[in-house]
């Protein structure tokens, strides 16, 4: 894991952004707290000094100068006391411990001033200061009451230290967390890259690892794995189809070749050539029909037709198709019955749904004996909409039911009849396009195909789904 890759990950960049924003927030908060703490302390100091000055002014009004001097001398010697200065109108110190407030012969006047603390007076510029309130008494004396600003400075210094530590911890934890998140993120991306490289090398069974299926990367991995499974199925199906195409088209092409060679070798006559050409044309039409069926299945599997879906009633569509095939069933001596009173509203392509039902009915007519019964039924079971098409013919062996929807798959008993083995493949493709699950079951006797979908659409679409006039049977034959 390279260091530049680690620092270049999206996770690290996002973490750095969050840490930067949080750091700026800490700094802004520190500035606000710093000034608010200093302002609050100074306000409390000023209130205490003002209260003490007011008390001494009141004391001076009721007592003589000697009593006031004694009072101040007593106060400033108490633990935690304020600082005081009482001087006459000439600036001579009468009592207290504060330094002189006059510069030259000038009197600063009543109000607030800042002067050096008694212990630091006369020292360098880094000395501590005292904030004091000057009040001129009725007697002409000047009263100064103050308090050192050391407490304010210490409070502000404590705030700065605390926020400095908080800022340092924020940067350390943020950078460490960013590295941890980035390393984890990069490990998972490396796993995805290795899986992708293995798939590119031909290992289609490889899947992207999912450390945590609930986070963003886990959901992305799940989506990619589903896509890879679909790709694997499609490639496997393509291999299977390619093999079957090569196998199933060999026979008609071989027949064409034999007919043409026989015509060339036989006695030269127009009728001989006509028979050979007609047979070859018929075989070529069969090959073209097979390719057209494959192209139609491929077009359906792309899902492009889904964009044109409209509300349809699957039961109504099945009824129309059954009515179109009724004459053909009667001619074959087979009973075609329907029980489709329960609507099955869905969003879908009506033409494709008709093709799906038509293929199943035609398949049942073709592969059941005379006197067989073919039934169509619509119902709901446990909230799921179902369309069932069943017959009482010979059915399909249990071991082969799962294969009847595969392309070119034909039962041994059906190879003597016309067909290319793509009819039920087309049915499965159309069902999948419409989110219908089709299953083959034993009808005891015979075969039952069940198309199942969620019953949620029953409430979202009107029971009076769009219906069209019955389509002629000639237009419903498999492609």
Secondary structure, 3 states (H helix, E strand, C coil): CCHHHHHCCHHHHHHHHHHHHHHHHHHHHHHHHHHHHHHHHHHHHHHHHHHHHHHHHHHHHHCCHHHHHHHHHHHCCCCCCCEEEEECCCCCEEEECCCCCCECCECCCCEEEEEECCCCCCCCCCCCEEEEEEEECCCCCEEEEEEECHHHHHHHHHHHHHHHHHHHHHHHHHHHHHHHHHHHHHHHHHHHHHHHHHHHCCCCCCCCCCCCCCCHHHHHHHHHHHHHHHHHHHHHHHHHHHHHHHHHHHHHHHHHHHHHHHHHHCCCCHHHHHHHHHHHHHHHHHHHHHHHHHHHHHHHHCCHHHHHCEEEEHHHHHHHHHHHHHHHHHHCCCEEEEECCCCCEEEECHHHHHHHHHHHHHHHHHCCCCCCEEEEEEEEECCEEEEEEEECCCCCCHHHHHHCCCCCCCCHHHCCCCCCCCHHHHHHHHHHHCCCEEEEEECCCCEEEEEEEECCHHHHCCCCCECCCCCCHHHCCCC
